[in-house]
Amino acid sequence: MTRLVELDGTGPRKLDPSDLDPEKGDVAVCQCGLSASFPFCDGSHRQVAGENEGVRYVYEDGDRRRVERIVTEE
């Protein structure tokens, strides 16, 4: 599986007690890059279920599309 995650770096995010989930008492940090509440996990990683090994995907507006190649510009 290959996933291109583009993020805007704005510096480190310090977690504090207000970041705790009042029901669960914990914090889940996003590691897939798809969360709408980044840097916190919102369950968006469930979208990646069924990804095939070696295939690139892009996720936009909740839809998954296969990507044949990635071209970047400087």
N, C-alpha and C positions, 0 to 999 in steps of 0.2 A: 504494500500500500504506500502510495506517495501522496502527501497532502501539502499544498502550498498555502501557508498561512501568512497573510500580510497584516502587520500590526504597526500602529504608530507608536514609536517609543516616546514616552513622556517622563521617563524616570521610574525609579522603584515605587511600588505601591505598598505602603505600610498598612498592615492590618491592625485594627484596634477592637476593643470589646463591642463596639456598635456593629461590627461586621459579623458577629455571631448570629446564627439562625435562632430566633427565639423559641422555635419548637424543638429543633434538634440539638441546639447548643454547640454546633460546630460550624466550620467554614469549609466550603469546597472550592478549590481554586481550579479554574479552567486550564486544561492542558491541550485541548484540541484546537483552540482558536476560533471556535464557532459561536461562543456564548454572546448573547445580546447584552449581558450584564458583566462582560469581561472587566476585571480579571476573575470574577466569580463564576462558578459553574451554574448554568441554568438548565442542564439536562440536554442541551443541543447535541452533545456527542452521540446521542442515540440515533441521529440521522446517518451516522457512518456505518451502521449495521448493514452488512451485505456488500461492503466494498470488496473488490477483487484485488488480490495481490498483484503488484506491478502496474496497476492502472491509476492514472491521475484523475482527480475529480476536482470540480469547483462547486461550491455551495453558494447559491444566491437566492435570497427571498424564500428560503426553505426548500428549494429545488436542487437536486444533484444532477450535474452534467459531467459527462466524460470529457476529458481534455486530451487531445492527441499530443500536443507539444506546447511548451511555454516559451514565449519570446519576451525578452526584457529589453528595455531601452535605458541608456544611461542618461 
